[in-house]
Amino acid sequence: MTQTGYPFEDKIEVVFRDIDALGFVNNAVFFQYFEMVRIKYVYRFLEDSDVLDLDVPLILVHASCDYKSPAVLGEVLAVGIGVSRFGNKSFDLTYRVEGEDGRLIATGKTVQVMYDYDDGCAFSIEDRIKAKVQAYQGNWQPEI
């Protein structure tokens, strides 16, 4: 089990460029943390799929972050991620950021749409991708 209780997790160390004048991680940086973990997580399910021939077959259509406590320089953050909803052409990813001491730092959500840039349209998520996620995550759902 991961520290955050999420299906996948990565550790990210807060570096100098991440902090603001008050010494805390800047709010916009959390979206970069989400992106770093999202890329690693999503590609594990797309790697044997034809959709990777489309380069990055996703469009991010929504992103939100709720800040709970500050993170500081040198702190190692656990960033958890999991698929919390599948639609026909879109899916939701939910995030949880914790400090080394287990305190909740931030939560977030992004909505992605599968998109074919050559054809200029969204496309359905393959059933085998959904099945891979289900097999990996089981019945996991984020705490609300």
C-alpha positions as CSV (number, residue, x, y, z in Angstrom):
1,M,0.0,0.0,0.0
2,T,1.2,3.5,-0.7
3,Q,1.6,6.2,1.9
4,T,-1.4,8.1,0.4
5,G,-3.6,5.1,0.0
6,Y,-3.8,5.8,-3.7
7,P,-3.2,3.1,-6.4
8,F,0.0,4.8,-7.7
9,E,2.4,7.2,-5.9
10,D,5.6,9.0,-6.7
11,K,7.9,11.0,-4.4
12,I,8.8,14.5,-5.3
13,E,11.3,16.6,-3.5
14,V,10.5,20.3,-3.1
15,V,13.3,22.3,-4.8
16,F,14.2,26.0,-4.7
17,R,12.3,26.9,-7.9
18,D,9.1,25.5,-6.4
19,I,8.9,28.0,-3.6
20,D,7.5,31.5,-3.4
21,A,8.7,34.6,-1.5
22,L,7.2,33.2,1.8
23,G,9.1,29.9,1.5
24,F,6.2,27.7,0.6
25,V,5.5,25.8,-2.5
26,N,3.7,28.1,-4.9
27,N,0.1,27.1,-5.7
28,A,0.7,26.7,-9.4
29,V,3.5,24.2,-8.8
30,F,1.0,21.6,-7.5
31,F,-0.3,21.4,-11.0
32,Q,3.2,20.5,-12.2
33,Y,3.4,17.8,-9.5
34,F,0.1,16.4,-10.7
35,E,1.3,16.4,-14.3
36,M,4.6,14.6,-13.4
37,V,2.7,11.8,-11.7
38,R,-0.1,11.8,-14.3
39,I,2.3,11.1,-17.1
40,K,3.9,8.2,-15.3
41,Y,0.5,6.7,-14.3
42,V,-1.4,7.1,-17.6
43,Y,1.4,5.7,-19.7
44,R,1.6,2.5,-17.8
45,F,-1.9,1.7,-19.2
46,L,-1.4,3.0,-22.7
47,E,2.0,1.5,-23.4
48,D,0.7,-1.6,-25.3
49,S,-2.2,0.3,-26.9
50,D,-2.5,1.7,-30.4
51,V,-3.4,5.1,-29.0
52,L,0.3,6.0,-28.3
53,D,0.7,6.2,-32.0
54,L,-1.2,9.5,-31.6
55,D,1.6,11.0,-29.6
56,V,-0.1,12.3,-26.4
57,P,-3.7,11.3,-27.0
58,L,-5.1,13.4,-24.2
59,I,-6.5,16.9,-23.7
60,L,-6.7,18.2,-20.1
61,V,-10.1,19.9,-19.9
62,H,-10.4,20.6,-16.2
63,A,-7.9,20.9,-13.3
64,S,-8.5,21.8,-9.7
65,C,-6.5,21.8,-6.5
66,D,-7.5,22.3,-2.9
67,Y,-4.7,23.4,-0.6
68,K,-4.7,22.1,2.9
69,S,-1.3,22.9,4.4
70,P,2.0,24.4,3.2
71,A,5.0,22.4,1.8
72,V,8.5,23.7,2.2
73,L,11.9,23.6,0.6
74,G,13.6,20.1,0.9
75,E,10.4,18.3,1.9
76,V,9.7,15.1,0.1
77,L,6.1,14.8,-0.9
78,A,4.1,11.7,-1.6
79,V,1.8,12.4,-4.6
80,G,-0.8,9.7,-5.1
81,I,-3.0,9.3,-8.1
82,G,-5.9,7.1,-9.3
83,V,-8.6,7.0,-11.9
84,S,-11.8,7.9,-10.0
85,R,-14.2,7.9,-13.0
86,F,-14.4,6.6,-16.6
87,G,-16.8,8.1,-19.1
88,N,-17.0,7.1,-22.7
89,K,-14.3,9.5,-24.0
90,S,-13.1,11.1,-20.8
91,F,-11.8,10.0,-17.4
92,D,-11.1,11.7,-14.0
93,L,-7.9,11.4,-12.1
94,T,-7.8,12.3,-8.4
95,Y,-4.7,13.3,-6.5
96,R,-3.5,13.4,-2.9
97,V,-0.3,15.1,-1.7
98,E,1.1,14.3,1.7
99,G,4.1,15.4,3.6
100,E,6.7,13.0,5.0
101,D,4.9,13.2,8.3
102,G,1.6,12.1,6.7
103,R,-0.1,15.5,6.9
104,L,-2.5,16.3,4.0
105,I,-1.0,19.1,1.9
106,A,-3.3,19.1,-1.1
107,T,-5.9,17.2,-3.1
108,G,-6.8,17.6,-6.7
109,K,-8.7,16.4,-9.7
110,T,-8.2,16.6,-13.5
111,V,-10.5,15.5,-16.3
112,Q,-8.9,14.2,-19.5
113,V,-10.5,13.6,-22.9
114,M,-9.0,11.1,-25.3
115,Y,-8.3,13.1,-28.5
116,D,-7.0,12.3,-32.0
117,Y,-5.2,15.4,-33.2
118,D,-5.0,14.2,-36.8
119,D,-8.8,13.7,-37.1
120,G,-9.6,16.6,-34.7
121,C,-12.0,14.7,-32.6
122,A,-12.4,12.8,-29.3
123,F,-12.5,9.0,-29.3
124,S,-13.7,6.3,-27.0
125,I,-11.5,4.9,-24.4
126,E,-10.6,1.3,-25.3
127,D,-12.2,-1.4,-23.1
128,R,-8.8,-3.1,-22.6
129,I,-7.4,0.2,-21.1
130,K,-10.3,0.3,-18.7
131,A,-9.8,-3.3,-17.9
132,K,-6.1,-2.7,-17.2
133,V,-6.9,0.1,-14.8
134,Q,-9.6,-2.0,-13.1
135,A,-7.1,-4.9,-12.6
136,Y,-4.5,-2.5,-11.2
137,Q,-6.7,-0.4,-9.0
138,G,-9.4,-2.9,-8.0
139,N,-12.4,-1.2,-6.5
140,W,-10.4,1.8,-5.2
141,Q,-12.2,5.1,-4.8
142,P,-10.8,8.2,-3.3
143,E,-11.9,9.3,0.2
144,I,-14.2,12.3,0.1
